């Protein structure tokens, strides 16, 4: 039997059971497609990273004897559409069966089901063998329960997979060390320079330009630093364990003008493209921790593992439980347009200038920059979640819809009405000042609510609470802030609302 097997650009798992043995009757097909470059406007570094990683994957496995047909973007015989690529490959190889790995994006999952219905050969789908959970494990776990809270899911995962537990109890006596992971980095703890893998990518950039692929952001064509091959990603994991893990947890929420990566691993692209599996990342971290237990506090390790075993798997589970309806949720009815400075970084608000500028320059920002600076501002200014989704999906190198939309539309914008988060993640300038040095040299004063030099976050925050009061009247986690709002003098609130209204109407002035 001759078989054609499809590998998508985020299915670069060299350890998949498909590749255990070479089978000359199997042809693997991969393609760089306009379908994928164009469904949203992407950061140029994101497109380059995926194309480079895909080509490296194909080369590594071809060297081991596996048969590949690989369509580059400008190949004359590349039809650019997935269905045509599959049917052409089946015809050219005289295959009598088509197989694929289950996609992690709903749109591709539906597309492949429809494509298979048109084929005149047998078809089959298989698991990507990447995640700890199955697609619907989270849905089944919460069936019959009144509320979904990530912490209960995370504890179940720790027990099920025997990660940092003894007799079903957490090592160190606590399940969660989040309270220990909220330190501001003040420059005293040295940050090792990030590990880089400089590569020349002029050929891919020229390919994109010659084919008029629309991208944004900046890139150094002779020094592309991201780890995108299997070897580079393994080296990055090793570097994280040895050099960054000892202080990761302490400063995982910190932000600083001089440090874009701090102690973060930069492994999210590697995992989301499936170059590295979550279990090999966690196992490497645990092996290093147990080997260096006297030098690394458990809070550093637990904070990292919670992001992968807990939050990452949780986001994927929510995605498959709630799609396709999740993509259109807008519970707060926010309709405003994204300001132009999201595409330029040209704003006088230093926190946004740094966080957005870094995103445009590096296709990267860590979770607190995404959530509590950029996302916070988008929610306070009541931007349409469709616009927020499109920006986040395009700008970040690790952004794939299953993980982006649940974090953006759910956690960040509360557009899902509380499916992911129990309260909206909004704050005044006080939180940003607490976790960063952004406010120190800002054009605006983080302590003032009113006046031309008052930080916009402050009036926007109280205006948001007032505007959305009916949405949060029964939310216990919002009760303290709503009580403070109720105590605010009417004249003062009116001034704040007037200021906030002007900011929202004139965002690109700020």
Secondary structure, DSSP 4 states (H G I P E B T S, - for coil): --EEEE--TT---TTSGGGSS--TTEEEEEE--HHHHHSSPEEHHHHHHHHHHHHHHHHHHHHTT-EEEEE-TT-TT--SSHHHHHHHHHHHHT-SEEEEEPPSSHHHHHHHHHHHHH-SSEEEEE--S-SSS-TTHHHHHTTT-S---HHHHHHHHHHHTTSSEETTEEGGG-S--GGGS-PPP-S-S--PPPP---B--HHHHHHHHHTT--EES---TT-B----SHHHHHHHHHHIIIIIHHHHTTTTT--BTTBSSTT----HHHHHTTSS-HHHHHHHHHHHHHHTTTTS-HHHHHHHHIIIIIIIHHHHHHHHHHTTGGGG--TT---BPPPGGGTT---S-HHHHHHHHHHHHHS---HHIIIIIIIHHHHHTTB-HHHHHHHHHHH-TT--HHHHHIIIIIIIT-TTSSSS-SS-----HHHHHHH-SGGGG-SSBTT-SSSTTB-HHHHHHHHHHHHTHHHHTT-GGGHHHHHHHHHS-HHHHHHHHHHHHHHHHTGGG-
